[in-house]
Amino acid sequence: MNQEPVSEHLQAISGEKGTLSNPYCELIHTGTHLERNSSQYIREKCQVLHLFLDIFPQDGWPEDEKEAARLFRKMKKMRYMIQNARAKIGKGTSPGHIIAKMPIVLLMRCVGYQRIIDKMDRIARRYDYDRSKYVGAITYGIYGVGERCLHDEVVAFTNVTFEGKQYCAPGCYDRYLRQIFGDYMVLPPAEKRVDHKMKVWAEFDV
């Protein structure tokens, strides 16, 4: 990944290059500042304090359903390890939670989130993207096997209209969204409409 600034205020950071403490990439705007509720639980060195856009790497997925499910479980466990490696000591949703998570936080700090990210990257690279029948997000594939899409459908890119402009999208975007969210054109129940509780401001006119 090229780490040179995309423009004056746009910069790419990634777990692979050691500039992000998560197993994916982010495009950040350095002319902005960000506050969010979750920051109180995350070590200062691991926080991204600028407006960001997540970029999840796409890799080859195993064709076998059971093997794919095992891979998802392994990645889920490793994401939990990273979460604890990034956590502040003495912070939690309750006194009991703080005490209960202390041993795993200390252990994962010793392991280090970078070592876990590097291992996740090596595992994800085992499956050749161009030769795999299925592809999708692995290192941050939080929806499990539902992240998989047929390679040939993904690369058959199509144009979609958004707010009057045309954008290029993977050919399987509709199938992908439906296999995870169902009818994604219908709003979810009110109790599931949860945002990230972020406060963002700019230090100049953007």
Secondary structure, 3 states (H helix, E strand, C coil): CCCCCCCCCEEEEECCCCCCCCCCEEEEECCEEEEEHHHHHECHHHCCCCEEEEECCEEEECCCHHHHHHHHHHHHHHHHHHHHHCECCCCCCCHHHHHHHHHHHHHHHHHCHHHHHHHHHHHHCCCCCCCCCEEEECCCCCCHHHHCEEHHHHCCCEEEEECCEEEEECCCHHHHHHHHHCCCCCCCCHHHCCCCCEEEEECCCC
